[in-house]
Amino acid sequence: MYDFRSRRLAALALAAALAAGCSRNVDGPLLTPTGERAVPATGVITGQLTFSGGAHPQALVLFARVSNPTFHSLNTAIHVVGSFNTPAWTPTAAPNLVQLAPGAWIDTLSLPLGAIQWKFRTNDDWDPDYGHDPAQPDGLAAALAYPAPGGDAGNLKANVPASLAAQPLVCSVIETPAPTRFAFQVIGAPGAPAVYSSTVDGRFTVTRLVPGTYNVLVRTVDGERRIDGVHVGSGTTDLGAIGTASYTITASAGTGGTITPSGSVNVAQGANQAFTITADASYAVQNVTVDGTSKGPITSYTFTNVTANHTIAASFTATGPLTGGIAGTFTFDPSITPDITGPPWPPVALELLRSGAVVDQVTTPKSSNAFSFAGLAAGSYRLRWRAHQYVTDSLDVTVATTVVAQDVTLAFDVAAITSNIYCSGAFNGFSIADSTQMTQTAVGVWTYDPGHPVAAGTYALRFVTDGFVDNPSDYGGNPAATITVPVTDADCAVVAGASTNLTIQIPTTDHYLFQLDERRLTFSVVPAPVTTGALPSRSFPR
């Protein structure tokens, strides 16, 4: 029999241990960001889960406060990547947090006993990430730095006590309001954004809530059910009986407008779900199809008494000439990287958003620093860009009926500077030692002189960062593509894991120089000048 009181007492004991394991105690996402309650946290959410067959298997209830409904996160994914992954620091094995409210990321995981290190890896890529803020103490709750310092300096650290090891914990990352902060908390402990339902009657109770709007996610053995927009005051909000059966309505919109809500929308069995279709300026609703059946140019539709999965799709037609556009060029922080004045340019991933949705995207080639978007309707847009070792940022652009000139200067991310890089390959026994450490000749530009001839042959090559393979990521590529030396400004990539070494073919035994350009994601291998005596300083052709 499930003993709810014993479970509660155990959760309180674990909460005390968690606080002892941290340098400071930080409230979860339900309270004000400073941990100080601006208003009494007396709100309560209750509900009762119902299951077929009369049983009440234990379910997990996650919740988050909608502190800023208009907040748009720059991140599409946040993974908890660290020494406790299996294998360690493997992103594919890392827990993926769920964005339950705008800027509020949450999920459950277990931590091992003892010292751990980790980062919150964003958008399925290393750098920039959320990590250690030097002004914050180590522990299981603190404010985060973004972008985090590169290498081990940016790792978050904590010492997990025996009372918490292998226990299910809830992890949250809250991006708004600033500063971004995180916490690992015991499920069911006061202030933690997760509770278990009772196995006796299916009931759950969430306490210590400040007034506001909350989103709730119920996770059972059969799936998930999400309940958004729960309004909480100073008393108790009872959600009543909650059926665990749910269905998915997939909502999509073409170019020229939006459908709200969009994406995969979970709807409880027997519930209603309304959708609103809105055309952008210079567009009109062309047609709305429901489960493949045309409904005409309607602007709203409601599914009633939902008992199956459904689809709804909206299309739009232009009502005027789409002559607007955005065009410009990228400049790469001339104060720190003044040498980047021509190709190969650092590749930039650029997104064009309207009403929070991506309407177009492009990655600039290394042959050009120019970008453009054409055929745009008049209105407000947001440009968002990301480039390796540069700060991810965005700006708003207003488009009329002509092409808007909008140049962009990318700020270099000083926190992303690599501490050291080793030229490691089959020709030197994949050594990571002083003898293979590269010299940084400019910010992000590294050179390696073996000091002796390299024999002809085909070799694997990898540029290892900060003295540890894959921690953080290294520079490599596709081993199936053999690159013949000499080569200048060949492509490489940020890599991790097996089968990501570069393959080079050296046709003639000679004395070669190796160069890596982190900003441009290129590398060069060229013969050293013929010299006598001491080797002079060398430069690489551009």
Phi and psi in degrees as a GROMACS rama.xvg file:
@    title "Ramachandran Plot"
@    xaxis  label "Phi"
@    yaxis  label "Psi"
@TYPE xy
-74.054  124.072  TYR-2
-100.644  94.3565  ASP-3
-65.4216  -37.768  PHE-4
-65.2602  -42.6276  ARG-5
-64.0016  -38.4948  SER-6
-63.4872  -39.8561  ARG-7
-63.9683  -45.304  ARG-8
-63.6531  -38.4029  LEU-9
-64.3825  -39.5168  ALA-10
-64.204  -39.6018  ALA-11
-64.9278  -39.7651  LEU-12
-64.9886  -41.7067  ALA-13
-66.0173  -35.2643  LEU-14
-62.4168  -39.8008  ALA-15
-63.551  -39.8099  ALA-16
-66.0516  -37.7433  ALA-17
-63.1607  -43.8916  LEU-18
-62.7431  -36.6362  ALA-19
-67.9246  -29.8098  ALA-20
-80.55  -8.81752  GLY-21
-105.06  158.516  CYS-22
-76.2237  -23.4195  SER-23
-153.628  161.494  ARG-24
-101.613  122.925  ASN-25
-119.09  131.631  VAL-26
-67.3445  157.297  ASP-27
-76.4334  -165.8  GLY-28
-73.487  -5.05221  PRO-29
-85.861  -14.9448  LEU-30
-104.769  177.906  LEU-31
-67.1085  155.245  THR-32
-62.979  -22.7096  PRO-33
-84.7427  -7.50714  THR-34
87.1065  -8.91156  GLY-35
-90.8561  130.754  GLU-36
-81.5591  108.248  ARG-37
-67.4013  -30.6296  ALA-38
-132.968  158.447  VAL-39
-58.6155  134.23  PRO-40
-91.8492  72.8426  ALA-41
-110.754  1.41284  THR-42
-69.5644  148.342  GLY-43
-137.843  139.057  VAL-44
-116.514  129.217  ILE-45
-127.099  161.45  THR-46
-171.307  170.067  GLY-47
-135.819  118.45  GLN-48
-80.9889  135.142  LEU-49
-114.94  138.725  THR-50
-125.609  152.514  PHE-51
-69.6792  144.839  SER-52
89.9804  -8.01153  GLY-53
88.2887  -12.5568  GLY-54
-76.9517  166.021  ALA-55
-133.924  72.2487  HIS-56
-61.5359  146.646  PRO-57
-63.9349  135.958  GLN-58
-124.428  156.07  ALA-59
-102.438  132.614  LEU-60
-116.969  115.77  VAL-61
-105.498  148.752  LEU-62
-151.362  154.721  PHE-63
-150.492  144.019  ALA-64
-83.2011  136.74  ARG-65
-85.2727  86.3609  VAL-66
-78.0646  -27.644  SER-67
-145.639  94.0075  ASN-68
-65.5623  -18.9194  PRO-69
-95.6818  0.674725  THR-70
-67.6216  135.082  PHE-71
-120.774  109.172  HIS-72
-69.8059  142.847  SER-73
-77.1659  -5.67778  LEU-74
-105.885  139.482  ASN-75
-102.604  -11.2988  THR-76
-158.825  144.278  ALA-77
-133.722  120.11  ILE-78
-111.061  145.392  HIS-79
-93.0658  102.046  VAL-80
-113.905  126.072  VAL-81
-163.975  -167.589  GLY-82
-68.7602  -14.8062  SER-83
-94.4349  -3.55231  PHE-84
-65.8276  157.47  ASN-85
-119.936  109.921  THR-86
-70.956  165.568  PRO-87
-57.6487  141.301  ALA-88
59.9199  28.921  TRP-89
-97.1133  111.591  THR-90
-58.8069  -36.5553  PRO-91
-67.3873  -19.0291  THR-92
-97.2375  3.76495  ALA-93
-88.135  144.181  ALA-94
-61.0703  137.803  PRO-95
-105.498  115.247  ASN-96
-72.6144  150.232  LEU-97
-100.635  131.707  VAL-98
-82.6038  94.7688  GLN-99
-81.0708  -28.0867  LEU-100
-141.175  161.969  ALA-101
-53.1532  115.975  PRO-102
77.7913  5.52789  GLY-103
-114.624  107.156  ALA-104
-107.565  137.999  TRP-105
-155.905  147.551  ILE-106
-175.743  178.548  ASP-107
-111.059  154.869  THR-108
-164.94  172.813  LEU-109
-120.277  149.918  SER-110
-119.945  148.08  LEU-111
-82.5526  167.139  PRO-112
-70.4929  139.307  LEU-113
98.9041  -160.139  GLY-114
-74.0612  134.018  ALA-115
-133.502  157.151  ILE-116
-135.036  148.373  GLN-117
-164.937  167.696  TRP-118
-135.241  161.045  LYS-119
-98.0495  101.218  PHE-120
-81.9337  127.695  ARG-121
-104.418  144.516  THR-122
55.6036  34.2314  ASN-123
57.3085  33.5864  ASP-124
-153.073  153.331  ASP-125
-85.5011  142.616  TRP-126
61.355  113.512  ASP-127
-84.9461  151.778  PRO-128
-132.104  168.841  ASP-129
-89.1836  131.908  TYR-130
-156.282  -154.533  GLY-131
-71.4302  129.938  HIS-132
-93.8565  118.637  ASP-133
-55.7131  -21.3233  PRO-134
-82.3775  -6.75987  ALA-135
-104.19  149.211  GLN-136
-76.7845  160.998  PRO-137
-69.3297  158.144  ASP-138
149.275  -172.966  GLY-139
-98.2316  14.625  LEU-140
-161.555  129.879  ALA-141
-174.408  172.847  ALA-142
-78.1115  154.994  ALA-143
-112.245  152.636  LEU-144
-97.2087  139.246  ALA-145
-144.707  121.142  TYR-146
-74.9341  149.495  PRO-147
-72.7394  151.82  ALA-148
-55.7024  145.573  PRO-149
-70.7401  158.954  GLY-150
69.1082  -159.649  GLY-151
-65.5172  -23.1525  ASP-152
-60.9797  -25.8193  ALA-153
-92.8543  0.490391  GLY-154
-73.2113  136.939  ASN-155
-79.2333  147.366  LEU-156
-135.691  147.781  LYS-157
-159.109  162.304  ALA-158
-117.796  108.748  ASN-159
-83.1786  120.86  VAL-160
-75.9269  164.479  PRO-161
-60.2016  -32.2636  ALA-162
-68.2084  -17.8088  SER-163
-108.563  -17.5309  LEU-164
-61.3262  132.514  ALA-165
66.4196  8.67974  ALA-166
-85.5839  142.33  GLN-167
-65.6053  121.324  PRO-168
-117.444  160.277  LEU-169
-108.01  129.56  VAL-170
-110.137  133.266  CYS-171
-131.708  142.205  SER-172
-124.662  119.818  VAL-173
-114.402  113.934  ILE-174
-89.5959  -20.8648  GLU-175
-139.991  139.678  THR-176
-73.5867  161.115  PRO-177
-63.2816  152.421  ALA-178
-81.6459  154.086  PRO-179
-62.8905  138.403  THR-180
-142.519  163.137  ARG-181
-136.866  163.522  PHE-182
-158.537  140.498  ALA-183
-104.132  125.158  PHE-184
-135.021  156.815  GLN-185
-75.4024  130.85  VAL-186
-61.8551  125.738  ILE-187
92.7989  -8.87713  GLY-188
-74.3949  154.395  ALA-189
-56.6487  129.465  PRO-190
87.6719  -11.2355  GLY-191
-78.5311  140.963  ALA-192
-85.6934  37.3816  PRO-193
-159.084  140.621  ALA-194
-139.249  163.041  VAL-195
-99.8595  148.997  TYR-196
-84.2945  158.344  SER-197
-75.1205  139.386  SER-198
-84.2971  -1.63137  THR-199
-86.162  -49.6377  VAL-200
-134.407  4.3112  ASP-201
79.2237  4.76366  GLY-202
-79.7144  154.152  ARG-203
-142.598  153.39  PHE-204
-138.525  129.181  THR-205
-113.422  125.196  VAL-206
-117.654  178.734  THR-207
60.6868  45.4906  ARG-208
-104.281  136.895  LEU-209
-83.9427  154.584  VAL-210
-57.4911  143.644  PRO-211
156.392  -166.946  GLY-212
-107.435  136.832  THR-213
-127.637  148.217  TYR-214
-108.018  138.888  ASN-215
-123.114  136.52  VAL-216
-123.397  118.82  LEU-217
-101.104  123.995  VAL-218
-117.673  115.262  ARG-219
-117.794  178.019  THR-220
-66.6665  -19.5726  VAL-221
-95.7413  -6.72656  ASP-222
145.229  -157.752  GLY-223
-126.355  151.515  GLU-224
-135.778  129.329  ARG-225
-110.701  135.809  ARG-226
-124.56  106.737  ILE-227
-98.4328  156.279  ASP-228
73.807  36.6354  GLY-229
-81.8596  116.928  VAL-230
-90.1573  127.433  HIS-231
-121.32  132.705  VAL-232
-106.887  -143.003  GLY-233
-90.0876  -7.91401  SER-234
-111.338  -145.129  GLY-235
-102.195  131.564  THR-236
-108.505  112.625  THR-237
-98.5193  118.831  ASP-238
-81.1793  -6.03585  LEU-239
71.1769  -155.648  GLY-240
-75.7106  132.141  ALA-241
-121.215  112.033  ILE-242
-71.1406  137.786  GLY-243
-85.1775  -13.524  THR-244
-74.8997  135.395  ALA-245
-146.022  161.472  SER-246
-130.081  162.86  TYR-247
-113.848  129.398  THR-248
-108.383  118.929  ILE-249
-94.9224  114.874  THR-250
-112.631  132.154  ALA-251
-140.979  156.045  SER-252
-137.87  140.079  ALA-253
-83.2636  -173.122  GLY-254
-63.9755  134.747  THR-255
109.466  4.14424  GLY-256
-179.768  -173.157  GLY-257
-137.574  158.371  THR-258
-125.196  135.539  ILE-259
-129.014  128.033  THR-260
-71.3874  167.571  PRO-261
-127.569  168.74  SER-262
82.3605  -151.549  GLY-263
-88.0246  112.71  SER-264
-108.494  117.882  VAL-265
-81.8135  132.109  ASN-266
-130.12  131.598  VAL-267
-68.6612  151.189  ALA-268
-58.2612  129.921  GLN-269
84.8422  -5.33649  GLY-270
-86.7878  168.565  ALA-271
-104.974  152.119  ASN-272
-143.376  120.895  GLN-273
-99.8448  148.104  ALA-274
-129.537  143.028  PHE-275
-117.401  131.154  THR-276
-110.339  124.636  ILE-277
-128.605  126.81  THR-278
-87.1728  145.436  ALA-279
-74.0729  168.972  ASP-280
-58.485  140.644  ALA-281
72.3965  12.4124  SER-282
-132.421  160.272  TYR-283
-136.376  155.716  ALA-284
-66.2408  126.276  VAL-285
-92.9025  -46.3094  GLN-286
-166.019  151.884  ASN-287
-127.325  126.945  VAL-288
-111.381  137.036  THR-289
-119.912  117.282  VAL-290
51.9859  37.4582  ASP-291
85.3774  -3.45365  GLY-292
-102.581  129.549  THR-293
-69.1013  135.682  SER-294
-114.784  0.859407  LYS-295
84.3607  -172.691  GLY-296
-82.2264  61.0474  PRO-297
-85.9062  159.611  ILE-298
-111.454  0.3936  THR-299
-157.302  154.745  SER-300
-155.777  141.234  TYR-301
-125.496  125.263  THR-302
-84.1573  130.217  PHE-303
-115.632  146.298  THR-304
47.5916  61.1037  ASN-305
-67.9644  124.139  VAL-306
-132.646  12.9103  THR-307
-159.294  168.126  ALA-308
-73.2999  150.197  ASN-309
-141.466  167.918  HIS-310
-132.586  149.426  THR-311
-143.508  131.682  ILE-312
-136.762  136.989  ALA-313
-116.44  138.836  ALA-314
-123.572  156.919  SER-315
-133.551  155.94  PHE-316
-127.689  143.965  THR-317
-71.2755  136.783  ALA-318
-104.196  -3.92952  THR-319
-153.307  174.487  GLY-320
-65.6693  133.434  PRO-321
-96.033  80.2393  LEU-322
-106.166  -1.33653  THR-323
-75.6881  159.916  GLY-324
-167.711  170.441  GLY-325
-134.123  132.103  ILE-326
-144.914  146.553  ALA-327
-175.915  -171.187  GLY-328
-132.289  156.356  THR-329
-98.1743  136.704  PHE-330
-115.87  139.629  THR-331
-110.276  87.3751  PHE-332
30.9627  77.1595  ASP-333
-61.8649  -16.5486  PRO-334
-76.1595  -23.5487  SER-335
-116.677  -36.5442  ILE-336
-121.759  63.4224  THR-337
-68.12  -14.9772  PRO-338
-77.8328  -10.467  ASP-339
-87.0133  87.4409  ILE-340
-124.178  1.62149  THR-341
-162.968  176.554  GLY-342
-68.1679  154.293  PRO-343
-73.6057  133.328  PRO-344
-87.6015  150.954  TRP-345
-61.432  131.29  PRO-346
-68.8784  139.184  PRO-347
-122.368  125.425  VAL-348
-87.2153  118.789  ALA-349
-120.517  131.411  LEU-350
-118.783  142.803  GLU-351
-112.547  120.263  LEU-352
-115.849  148.319  LEU-353
-140.677  128.149  ARG-354
55.1201  35.1258  SER-355
82.8911  -5.5962  GLY-356
-106.763  142.628  ALA-357
-75.211  122.127  VAL-358
-104.74  -18.5214  VAL-359
-162.506  155.51  ASP-360
-155.522  150.848  GLN-361
-154.841  150.105  VAL-362
-114.747  122.272  THR-363
-69.5067  140.911  THR-364
-75.3288  162.158  PRO-365
-70.1344  -12.2511  LYS-366
-82.3707  -9.13006  SER-367
-149.674  148.599  SER-368
-107.845  14.1832  ASN-369
-97.6884  151.38  ALA-370
-141.98  159.021  PHE-371
-160.73  149.873  SER-372
-129.889  130.722  PHE-373
-125.128  169.344  ALA-374
67.1838  37.9499  GLY-375
-97.8713  142.484  LEU-376
-77.2004  156.132  ALA-377
-63.1447  141.819  ALA-378
153.534  -171.133  GLY-379
-99.5654  134.024  SER-380
-129.646  164.88  TYR-381
-127.842  128.944  ARG-382
-94.8419  129.865  LEU-383
-129.943  130.903  ARG-384
-130.943  156.575  TRP-385
-147.304  128.396  ARG-386
-140.699  143.273  ALA-387
-59.8184  127.477  HIS-388
73.4414  9.39705  GLN-389
-119.83  155.91  TYR-390
-71.4625  128.881  VAL-391
-70.2852  131.177  THR-392
-154.069  178.897  ASP-393
-157.082  165.202  SER-394
-152.727  157.237  LEU-395
-92.5012  140.668  ASP-396
-132.235  131.611  VAL-397
-99.6918  124.447  THR-398
-108.58  135.642  VAL-399
-108.864  -121.157  ALA-400
-110.396  5.10662  THR-401
-126.214  175.957  THR-402
-80.6802  125.63  VAL-403
-90.2169  127.112  VAL-404
-81.5076  121.449  ALA-405
-141.67  91.7459  GLN-406
-79.2042  153.029  ASP-407
-131.504  131.836  VAL-408
-106.27  120.815  THR-409
-87.1137  131.929  LEU-410
-85.4517  133.011  ALA-411
-70.4475  139.951  PHE-412
-90.4275  94.8118  ASP-413
-62.7208  -25.0469  VAL-414
-72.6804  -13.7442  ALA-415
-92.6358  2.09375  ALA-416
-64.5288  127.358  ILE-417
-75.7161  139.437  THR-418
-69.911  -45.6572  SER-419
-158.623  155.678  ASN-420
-135.568  139.367  ILE-421
-114.323  133.711  TYR-422
-86.5028  99.9837  CYS-423
-115.939  127.621  SER-424
-158.992  176.03  GLY-425
-64.1079  -22.6862  ALA-426
-76.8013  -16.9705  PHE-427
-125.721  25.4983  ASN-428
70.6923  23.9876  GLY-429
52.5033  41.4213  PHE-430
-72.4785  140.65  SER-431
-123.765  81.5609  ILE-432
-142.628  175.547  ALA-433
-55.6441  -33.0171  ASP-434
-70.1254  -18.2302  SER-435
-112.895  6.39272  THR-436
-73.7469  134.414  GLN-437
-84.6168  158.482  MET-438
-104.361  129.539  THR-439
-83.4445  109.285  GLN-440
-91.8956  -17.8488  THR-441
-155.445  167.561  ALA-442
-59.9805  115.396  VAL-443
83.245  4.08086  GLY-444
-116.775  125.164  VAL-445
-126.621  140.972  TRP-446
-128.131  142.327  THR-447
-132.961  127.578  TYR-448
-116.995  109.179  ASP-449
-61.281  -24.5977  PRO-450
82.7822  5.08161  GLY-451
-159.69  163.693  HIS-452
-64.3862  149.539  PRO-453
-107.896  127.216  VAL-454
-67.1488  148.757  ALA-455
-59.5253  144.554  ALA-456
158.223  178.796  GLY-457
-108.218  127.074  THR-458
-130.672  149.129  TYR-459
-83.426  143.851  ALA-460
-139.178  138.595  LEU-461
-147.398  139.034  ARG-462
-101.3  106.315  PHE-463
-92.2541  127.948  VAL-464
-95.8464  139.463  THR-465
55.0591  25.5434  ASP-466
81.3361  3.57862  GLY-467
-134.732  127.25  PHE-468
-65.1727  126.87  VAL-469
67.3001  12.891  ASP-470
-146.252  90.884  ASN-471
-75.2445  -164.443  PRO-472
-62.5658  157.131  SER-473
-107.86  -172.487  ASP-474
-114.198  124.103  TYR-475
-154.054  -140.978  GLY-476
177.294  -152.718  GLY-477
-91.4758  112.496  ASN-478
-65.7081  -18.3852  PRO-479
-76.2394  -15.7678  ALA-480
-97.8907  105.194  ALA-481
-81.9187  128.399  THR-482
-108.528  122.06  ILE-483
-87.6827  130.384  THR-484
-85.2946  143.027  VAL-485
-78.6103  151.225  PRO-486
-146.64  141.981  VAL-487
-124.673  131.33  THR-488
56.9026  44.9509  ASP-489
-76.899  152.932  ALA-490
-74.3193  141.177  ASP-491
-136.162  177.646  CYS-492
-145.505  160.161  ALA-493
-76.9293  122.608  VAL-494
-133.929  163.881  VAL-495
-156.598  147.238  ALA-496
96.5807  179.542  GLY-497
-71.9207  158.721  ALA-498
58.8137  43.2881  SER-499
-129.788  16.5581  THR-500
-77.0783  151.521  ASN-501
-75.0926  153.656  LEU-502
-119.742  120.515  THR-503
-119.462  146.86  ILE-504
-116.596  119.992  GLN-505
-101.305  107.828  ILE-506
-75.4829  -24.7288  PRO-507
-134.315  133.41  THR-508
-60.4733  125.564  THR-509
-163.931  172.166  ASP-510
-92.3997  114.993  HIS-511
-114.383  154.232  TYR-512
-113.275  141.022  LEU-513
-114.538  138.802  PHE-514
-137.267  140.795  GLN-515
-123.07  132.752  LEU-516
-115.725  102.808  ASP-517
-64.4941  -37.2746  GLU-518
-64.717  -44.095  ARG-519
-87.4924  -11.2595  ARG-520
56.2928  53.8921  LEU-521
-134.825  160.483  THR-522
-142.14  158.63  PHE-523
-135.562  144.674  SER-524
-135.264  112.692  VAL-525
-133.44  154.366  VAL-526
-64.6572  142.294  PRO-527
-75.6932  149.135  ALA-528
-59.2466  144.386  PRO-529
-70.0531  124.353  VAL-530
-135.471  166.812  THR-531
-123.85  143.53  THR-532
77.0285  -143.877  GLY-533
-67.559  146.429  ALA-534
-74.9819  129.834  LEU-535
-77.4091  169.996  PRO-536
-68.7503  145.801  SER-537
-125.834  153.238  ARG-538
-123.888  157.86  SER-539
-104.436  142.777  PHE-540
-68.4813  151.778  PRO-541
